[in-house]
Amino acid sequence: MNKMEETIKDLISCMETFKGLRKGEINSKKRTQRVAVARQVVSNFIMNEYKVKPGQMSKYIERDRTDFYYMKNLHKAVMISWQAYPDYHKLYEGFKNIWYGENKRKPRQAVKILALINEKENKIKEYKEEIIKLKSEINII
């Protein structure tokens, strides 16, 4: 495995960690929004930042080359008018900042920390919702 292949595998792994996906889930056949957006972002990041052609992308992510052409065209449209797809734009820019940011030497560690923060924030939201539900049961609210 050459340096480029290692870097791309590391990028995919970091995206899976960042989004809280299981290992290999980006290459799965799942089409849920969570997985699909992560797959689109990491694919476009690889094509744009590492100049991998859409025809070669299927070596790294198990999709047909036409899917990558579609993703590349969609990426151009989204980055021009990012208000239409704010989740995609936010994820792409956030991932790019992590990969190239101050933690350049440790992107995987930074991604794991961010994933842990996201997990804790989600638990807090769940607890708040549960508290509201319990209070409503006894008419405290």
C-alpha positions in Angstrom: 0.0 0.0 0.0 1.5 3.3 -1.0 1.3 6.6 0.9 -1.7 8.0 -1.0 -3.7 4.8 -0.3 -2.9 5.0 3.4 -3.8 8.7 3.5 -7.2 8.0 1.8 -8.0 5.1 4.1 -7.1 7.4 7.1 -9.4 10.1 5.7 -12.3 7.6 5.4 -11.6 6.3 8.9 -11.5 9.8 10.3 -14.8 10.7 8.7 -16.4 7.6 10.2 -15.1 8.5 13.6 -16.1 12.2 13.2 -19.7 11.2 12.3 -20.0 8.4 14.8 -20.3 5.7 12.1 -19.0 2.2 12.5 -15.8 1.1 10.8 -16.5 0.4 7.2 -20.0 2.0 7.2 -19.0 4.5 4.5 -18.4 1.6 2.2 -21.7 -0.1 3.1 -24.8 0.0 0.9 -26.7 2.1 3.5 -28.4 5.2 2.1 -29.4 6.9 5.3 -28.8 10.6 5.3 -26.1 10.3 8.0 -24.0 7.8 6.0 -24.8 9.3 2.5 -23.7 12.8 3.5 -20.5 11.6 5.2 -19.7 9.5 2.0 -20.3 12.5 -0.2 -18.2 14.8 1.9 -15.2 12.4 2.2 -15.4 11.5 -1.5 -15.4 15.2 -2.6 -12.7 16.0 -0.1 -10.5 13.3 -1.6 -11.3 14.3 -5.2 -10.7 18.0 -4.5 -7.8 18.0 -2.1 -5.9 15.0 -3.4 -6.8 15.3 -7.1 -8.1 11.7 -7.3 -10.2 11.3 -10.5 -13.8 10.1 -10.2 -12.9 7.0 -12.2 -10.3 6.0 -9.7 -12.5 6.6 -6.6 -14.1 3.2 -6.7 -10.8 1.8 -5.5 -11.3 3.5 -2.2 -15.1 3.8 -1.8 -17.3 1.0 -3.1 -19.5 3.0 -5.5 -19.8 3.2 -9.3 -17.7 5.9 -11.0 -20.8 7.6 -12.2 -21.8 8.2 -8.5 -18.5 10.2 -8.1 -19.2 12.3 -11.1 -22.6 13.1 -9.7 -21.1 13.9 -6.3 -18.5 16.2 -7.8 -21.1 18.2 -9.8 -23.3 18.4 -6.7 -20.4 19.6 -4.6 -19.8 22.5 -7.0 -23.4 23.6 -6.8 -23.5 23.2 -3.0 -20.4 25.2 -2.4 -21.7 28.1 -4.5 -25.1 28.3 -2.8 -24.4 26.6 0.5 -27.7 27.8 2.0 -29.5 25.0 0.1 -27.5 22.3 1.9 -26.1 23.8 5.1 -25.4 20.4 6.7 -23.2 19.3 3.8 -21.4 22.6 3.7 -20.8 22.7 7.5 -19.5 19.1 7.5 -17.2 19.7 4.6 -15.7 22.8 6.0 -15.5 21.3 9.5 -13.7 18.2 8.2 -11.4 20.3 6.1 -10.5 22.5 9.1 -9.8 19.4 11.3 -7.7 17.8 8.6 -5.6 20.9 7.8 -6.0 22.8 11.1 -3.7 23.2 14.0 -4.0 19.5 14.8 -2.6 18.6 11.3 -0.3 16.0 12.8 -3.1 14.5 14.9 -6.3 14.6 12.9 -7.5 11.3 14.1 -7.2 12.3 17.8 -8.9 15.6 17.1 -11.8 13.8 15.3 -12.1 11.3 18.2 -12.3 14.2 20.7 -15.0 16.0 18.6 -16.9 12.8 18.2 -16.9 12.3 22.0 -18.0 15.9 22.5 -20.9 15.3 20.0 -21.9 12.1 21.8 -21.9 13.9 25.2 -24.0 16.8 23.8 -26.5 14.4 22.3 -26.8 12.7 25.7 -27.4 16.1 27.4 -30.2 16.7 24.8 -31.7 13.3 25.6 -31.6 13.9 29.3 -33.3 17.4 28.9 -36.0 15.8 26.8 -36.5 13.1 29.4 -36.7 15.6 32.2 -39.3 17.6 30.4 -41.3 14.5 29.7 -41.1 13.4 33.4 -42.1 16.9 34.6 -45.1 17.0 32.3 -46.2 13.7 33.7 -46.5 15.3 37.1 -47.6 18.7 35.9 -44.6 20.7 37.1 -44.1 22.6 33.9 
